[in-house]
Amino acid sequence: MHSYFAGRAARCPIKVLANEHVLSNSTKAITGFGVMQYIYYFANTSLVLRLLTYLSGQAFICLDSATVIHLVDRWVVRIKLKDYLHSPQKQDFLAFLNENGTPFSLTTRVASAIAHLDAGISISEVMKQYHLVIVSHGEIQPADLTEFRTKFVQELGYCPPSLV
């Protein structure tokens, strides 16, 4: 884990909660059973790095994993949380996501790749099977993005808009 993000785990306390708590009149969250995840796409690397920095700085967000996938013209990021966000925190988080990215409707290929990553299949095997560029999966790793961008631009000879 990179030093900038090293304190992240310490800020996600383990909460002792009752088995369920009411989020609204019609929605119940059962702790430990549901998965809260957000899937967005971003126009360029700078926006993805901004998201990862934001996630690392928010004490109320207990991140389970972040998956970063580079498509030809955009970045897809899946953020999987350990616990549900409560209303004001959820609104703040969604506002940040919507300012910087756009909700992404999963394609079958991307959904299957994410499911295989969650099942513990290696990143390289998933990339081969689904022909996707998975830059990062698991902990927040902004260095992986900057390294990918640097190598890609060196090989290509110019910087496409999605890598700015």
N, C-alpha and C positions, 0 to 999 in steps of 0.2 A: 504494500500500500504506500502511496506517495505521501511524503511528510505533510503537504498542505491539507490532505484529506484524512490524516491519521487520527485526528480527534473525533471523527464522525461516529465511530462505533460507541464511544463513551457517552455520546449525547442521546442515544436511543435506549432509554431505560426499559427494562422489562416491566410491563404493567401487569399488576394483579387485578383482574377484572372479573366481574360475574360472567357467567357463560354467555349472556346476551345483554345488549343494551339497545334502547330504542333510539334510532336516528331521526325518525319522523313518524307521523301517524301511520304511514303505510309501509315503512321500510324497517326491517330488523337486520342488524348485523350480528352474526354469531362469531365471536372471537375464535380464531384458529381455523375456521372452516372456509370462509370466503377469501378471495384474493382481490385486492384492490390494485388495478393496473391501469395505466394510461399509455396510449399509443398515439404518437404524434409524428409528423414529418416536419423537417426543417430545411430551409433553402440552402444553408451553407454550414461549414465547419464552425465558424465563429458563433453562430447561434446555438449549436450543440454544446460547445465549450461553455457558453454562458449558462445553459441549462445545468450542466454538470457542476459548475461552480455554485449555482443557486441551490441545488440539491444538497451539496456538502455543507452549506452554511445555514440550513434550516433545521433547528433542533426538533421541530415537531414532525418532521418527515423521517420515518424509520424505513429506510430503503432495504428491500430484500435483494433486488438486483436491478441492473440497468443493462439493456441490450442495445447496442448501436450498430446499425446496418447501413452501409453505403449503397445506394442505388445509383443509376447513371446520372440522374439530375437532382437528387435530394438525399437527405439522411432520414432514416426511420429510427425512432428511439422508443423502446418499450420500457416503462418505469413500473416496476413491481414493488409494492409496498408490503411491509410486514403487518401493518395495522391500518384500519380505516381512518381517514381524516375527518375531523369534526367540522361542522358547517363553516365557521369563519376561516379556518385554515384551508379547507377545501376550496373555498371561493378565492382566496389569495393565490393558491397553487394553480387553479384553473385560469385565473387572470394572467398569471405569468406565462403559462403554456400557450394561451391563446394570443398573447402579445407577440410571442416569438415563433410560434409554429402553428400548425393546422392539424386537427384530428385526422388520423389516418385510418381508412377502412382496410382492414387486413385482407390481403390476397391469400389464396389457399397456400401458395408457396411460402410466403413469409410466416403465416400462422403455423404451418407444419415445421418450419425451421425453428421457430421459437419453442414449440412444444418439444422438439427433439433436444434442444439446448437445455430446457428445464428438466428433461429426463436424464441428463448427465452425459449425453453424447458429445464428443469433443467438437470444438469449433471447426477444426479443419475437416472433419468428416461431414458435418452439416453443410459447410461451404461447398464441398465436392458434390454432395447429393442434390442440393437445391440451387446451385450456381448463384450464390449470393456472396457478397463481401461483408462478412461479419467482423467488424473492427474490434468490438469489445462485448463481453458478456460477464456479468457478475458484479464485482465491486466497481465503483466509479474510477475510471482510468483515463483521465484526459491526456496523459502522455501518449497513449496508444493512438489517439486521434491525430495529434500533432505529428507523430512519427509517420503515420499512414499518409497524411497530407504531404509531408516533405518528400517521402519516397515516390509517391504518385506523381507529383509535380516534376521531380527530377527525371523520372522515366518518360513522362509525356512531353516535357520540354516547355510547357506553359501551364498556367493555373486556370482550370475551368471555374465558372462561377460557383459551382457547388462546393468548391474547396477553399473559397476565400475565408 
